[in-house]
C-alpha cells in the first residue's frame, strides 16, 4: 500500500528536503502561493522564477514569498519553457513546476532531444493521484493531458509509466482497471477490445508488476457490490482499484476535471510520467494546494529513486 495515508502526511515525510524548483511562467499567483506553502513546509529551498520580472515581483510582494528565488526576466512563453529545461539540464534546479505557460510549449521544451528528459524508447504521459473522502484509498488516473488517442502499444507504455510511479510510492502490485463504457467486449466499441488485449498481455507476463482487469465501467471499477450485481464476481480489482486507465484524452481529461471539480473532499497531485527528472504538471486552474501536493509527490519520488539507486 502507499506509504502515506494523506497528502498532509506526505508533506511531513518530505519536509526538510532541499529542492530547487524552476518555474516557467512564474507570473501566476496560484503557483507562487504554492511555492510559498512549499517554503513554509520546508519542501523548497530556492529556485528560479521565469517570467515578466515586474509582474513576478508584484506577486512576490503580494504573498510575501521569501527572498530565496532568482528571477529570470522573460516575456515570451516559448522562451520561458526552453530556458526552464536548459536550467534543469545545467543542474540549476531539481524539478520543473509549470506556471502560466501553455502545456504544448511546456511539453515541446521537455521533449527536446538535447535535454534528455524522456526515457529511452519511452512515452510521456500525465499521472494524477487522487484522494477522495468517499473512497477508501488513493487511486491514480491516466492519461488526462498528453496522449490524445493512444494506440494499444502506447497504452502499454502509459500503464508501465503509472505502475512504475505507484510501485515507487509503495504499491508492490497495483490493481489496474481498463475503464470503458460497458463491461462486455464489443467490436463496435474499440476501447473494450483493447481492454481484452491488455488483460491478456498481463496474464501472459508481457505487462508486468500489476494486475489488469477489464473492460470495466466506472461502477464495477469502484464498487465490489455493484460489480457483483453486474455479474462480475471474481475480480480482485473491483472496489479496490489503484490505477484507472481511460481510453483517450476525451475520456480521461473530462473524468479528471469532473473528479477535481465535484469530488467529495478531493485532494490530488499531478505529475509527468516517463521522464528522467520530476516534472510538475497540474492544470493551470488547479488550486495552490494541488500544486503543493504535486511538489510534495515529486520530492518524495525523487527521494525514493535516489535511495533505490544507492542499493
PAMI-799156 format. One record per residue (C-alpha): residue in three letters; x, y, z. Coordinates in steps of 0.5 Angstrom, whole numbers, padded with zeros to 4 digits, always signed. Layout:
N
ALAXYZ/...
% end
This chain:
311
UNK+0000+0000+0000/UNK+0002+0007-0001/UNK+0007+0009+0005/UNK+0003+0015+0007/UNK-0005+0016+0009/UNK-0006+0023+0006/UNK-0002+0029+0002/UNK-0001+0032+0009/UNK+0002+0026+0012/UNK+0006+0026+0005/UNK+0009+0033+0006/UNK+0011+0031+0013/UNK+0015+0026+0010/UNK+0019+0030+0005/UNK+0019+0037+0010/UNK+0027+0039+0010/UNK+0029+0037+0004/UNK+0033+0042+0000/UNK+0029+0042-0007/UNK+0031+0048-0012/UNK+0025+0049-0017/UNK+0025+0052-0024/UNK+0018+0055-0026/UNK+0017+0058-0033/UNK+0011+0063-0033/UNK+0012+0065-0026/UNK+0008+0071-0027/UNK+0002+0067-0024/UNK-0001+0068-0017/UNK-0003+0061-0015/UNK+0004+0058-0017/UNK+0007+0063-0013/UNK+0002+0061-0007/UNK+0004+0054-0008/UNK+0012+0056-0007/UNK+0010+0060-0001/UNK+0007+0054+0002/UNK+0013+0050+0000/UNK+0018+0054+0003/UNK+0013+0055+0009/UNK+0013+0047+0010/UNK+0021+0046+0008/UNK+0020+0043+0002/UNK+0023+0048-0003/UNK+0030+0051-0001/UNK+0030+0056-0007/UNK+0030+0056-0015/UNK+0029+0060-0021/UNK+0023+0064-0023/UNK+0022+0066-0030/UNK+0017+0071-0033/UNK+0016+0078-0034/UNK+0020+0081-0028/UNK+0016+0087-0026/UNK+0009+0082-0025/UNK+0013+0077-0022/UNK+0016+0082-0017/UNK+0009+0084-0016/UNK+0006+0078-0014/UNK+0012+0076-0009/UNK+0011+0082-0005/UNK+0003+0081-0005/UNK+0004+0074-0002/UNK+0011+0076+0002/UNK+0015+0070-0002/UNK+0022+0069+0002/UNK+0027+0072-0002/UNK+0031+0066-0004/UNK+0029+0066-0011/UNK+0033+0068-0017/UNK+0028+0072-0022/UNK+0030+0071-0030/UNK+0026+0077-0034/UNK+0023+0074-0040/UNK+0016+0075-0043/UNK+0016+0070-0049/UNK+0012+0064-0046/UNK+0016+0059-0051/UNK+0023+0062-0049/UNK+0021+0061-0042/UNK+0020+0054-0043/UNK+0026+0053-0046/UNK+0030+0057-0041/UNK+0027+0052-0036/UNK+0029+0046-0038/UNK+0036+0048-0040/UNK+0037+0050-0033/UNK+0035+0043-0030/UNK+0040+0040-0035/UNK+0045+0045-0033/UNK+0044+0043-0025/UNK+0041+0049-0023/UNK+0034+0046-0021/UNK+0032+0039-0018/UNK+0025+0040-0022/UNK+0020+0044-0026/UNK+0014+0047-0024/UNK+0009+0049-0029/UNK+0007+0056-0029/UNK+0003+0061-0033/UNK+0005+0057-0040/UNK+0001+0053-0045/UNK+0002+0046-0044/UNK+0004+0045-0051/UNK+0010+0050-0050/UNK+0012+0046-0044/UNK+0012+0039-0047/UNK+0015+0041-0053/UNK+0021+0044-0049/UNK+0021+0038-0045/UNK+0021+0033-0051/UNK+0028+0037-0054/UNK+0033+0031-0055/UNK+0039+0035-0053/UNK+0035+0036-0046/UNK+0035+0028-0045/UNK+0029+0028-0041/UNK+0025+0023-0044/UNK+0027+0015-0042/UNK+0030+0011-0048/UNK+0024+0008-0052/UNK+0019+0012-0047/UNK+0013+0016-0048/UNK+0011+0022-0043/UNK+0004+0021-0040/UNK+0000+0025-0035/UNK-0001+0022-0028/UNK-0005+0024-0023/UNK-0006+0022-0016/UNK-0013+0023-0012/UNK-0015+0022-0005/UNK-0023+0023-0004/UNK-0027+0022+0002/UNK-0032+0017+0000/UNK-0026+0012-0003/UNK-0022+0008+0002/UNK-0015+0010-0001/UNK-0011+0013-0006/UNK-0012+0012-0013/UNK-0009+0014-0020/UNK-0012+0016-0027/UNK-0008+0017-0033/UNK-0007+0020-0039/UNK-0011+0026-0038/UNK-0007+0031-0041/UNK-0001+0028-0046/UNK-0003+0023-0051/UNK-0009+0025-0055/UNK-0011+0018-0058/UNK-0007+0012-0055/UNK-0005+0006-0059/UNK-0005-0001-0056/UNK+0002+0000-0056/UNK+0002+0007-0053/UNK-0003+0004-0047/UNK+0002-0001-0045/UNK+0007+0005-0044/UNK+0002+0009-0041/UNK+0001+0003-0036/UNK+0008+0002-0035/UNK+0009+0009-0033/UNK+0004+0010-0028/UNK+0006+0003-0025/UNK+0013+0005-0024/UNK+0010+0011-0020/UNK+0006+0007-0016/UNK+0011+0002-0014/UNK+0016+0007-0012/UNK+0011+0010-0007/UNK+0009+0003-0004/UNK+0004-0001-0008/UNK+0008-0007-0010/UNK+0003-0010-0015/UNK-0002-0004-0017/UNK-0009-0006-0019/UNK-0011-0003-0025/UNK-0018-0002-0029/UNK-0019-0001-0036/UNK-0025+0003-0036/UNK-0030+0003-0042/UNK-0037+0005-0043/UNK-0039-0002-0042/UNK-0036-0009-0039/UNK-0037-0013-0044/UNK-0033-0013-0050/UNK-0036-0010-0056/UNK-0032-0010-0063/UNK-0036-0003-0064/UNK-0033+0000-0058/UNK-0026-0001-0059/UNK-0024+0001-0052/UNK-0027-0006-0050/UNK-0023-0010-0055/UNK-0016-0006-0053/UNK-0018-0008-0045/UNK-0019-0015-0047/UNK-0012-0015-0051/UNK-0009-0011-0045/UNK-0011-0016-0040/UNK-0009-0022-0044/UNK-0002-0019-0044/UNK-0002-0018-0037/UNK-0004-0025-0036/UNK+0002-0027-0041/UNK+0007-0023-0037/UNK+0008-0018-0042/UNK+0006-0013-0038/UNK+0009-0014-0031/UNK+0008-0012-0024/UNK+0001-0010-0024/UNK-0006-0014-0024/UNK-0010-0011-0030/UNK-0018-0013-0031/UNK-0023-0010-0035/UNK-0027-0008-0039/UNK-0030-0005-0033/UNK-0035+0001-0033/UNK-0034+0006-0027/UNK-0039+0003-0022/UNK-0035-0004-0023/UNK-0028-0001-0022/UNK-0030+0003-0016/UNK-0035-0002-0012/UNK-0035-0009-0011/UNK-0042-0009-0009/UNK-0044-0006-0016/UNK-0039-0011-0019/UNK-0043-0017-0016/UNK-0050-0014-0018/UNK-0047-0013-0025/UNK-0045-0021-0025/UNK-0037-0019-0024/UNK-0036-0024-0018/UNK-0028-0026-0019/UNK-0025-0019-0020/UNK-0020-0017-0015/UNK-0019-0010-0018/UNK-0027-0009-0017/UNK-0028-0004-0011/UNK-0020-0004-0009/UNK-0017+0000-0016/UNK-0010+0003-0015/UNK-0010+0006-0023/UNK-0015+0008-0027/UNK-0014+0007-0035/UNK-0018+0011-0039/UNK-0019+0010-0047/UNK-0016+0017-0049/UNK-0016+0025-0048/UNK-0023+0026-0049/UNK-0025+0021-0043/UNK-0019+0022-0039/UNK-0019+0029-0039/UNK-0026+0030-0037/UNK-0026+0025-0032/UNK-0020+0028-0029/UNK-0023+0035-0029/UNK-0030+0032-0026/UNK-0027+0029-0020/UNK-0023+0035-0019/UNK-0029+0040-0019/UNK-0034+0035-0016/UNK-0030+0030-0012/UNK-0032+0030-0005/UNK-0027+0033+0000/UNK-0022+0032-0006/UNK-0014+0033-0006/UNK-0010+0031-0012/UNK-0003+0031-0014/UNK-0001+0031-0022/UNK+0006+0030-0025/UNK+0009+0028-0031/UNK+0011+0020-0032/UNK+0016+0017-0036/UNK+0021+0023-0035/UNK+0028+0023-0032/UNK+0027+0028-0027/UNK+0021+0031-0024/UNK+0016+0035-0027/UNK+0010+0038-0024/UNK+0004+0038-0029/UNK-0002+0041-0026/UNK-0008+0044-0029/UNK-0007+0052-0030/UNK-0013+0052-0026/UNK-0011+0047-0020/UNK-0011+0050-0013/UNK-0005+0052-0010/UNK-0006+0046-0005/UNK-0006+0042-0011/UNK+0001+0045-0014/UNK+0004+0044-0007/UNK+0002+0037-0006/UNK+0005+0036-0013/UNK+0011+0039-0011/UNK+0011+0034-0005/UNK+0010+0028-0009/UNK+0015+0030-0014/UNK+0020+0031-0008/UNK+0018+0024-0005/UNK+0019+0020-0011/UNK+0026+0024-0012/UNK+0028+0021-0005/UNK+0026+0014-0007/UNK+0029+0014-0013/UNK+0036+0016-0010/UNK+0035+0011-0005/UNK+0034+0006-0010/UNK+0040+0008-0014/UNK+0044+0007-0008/UNK+0042+0000-0007/
% end
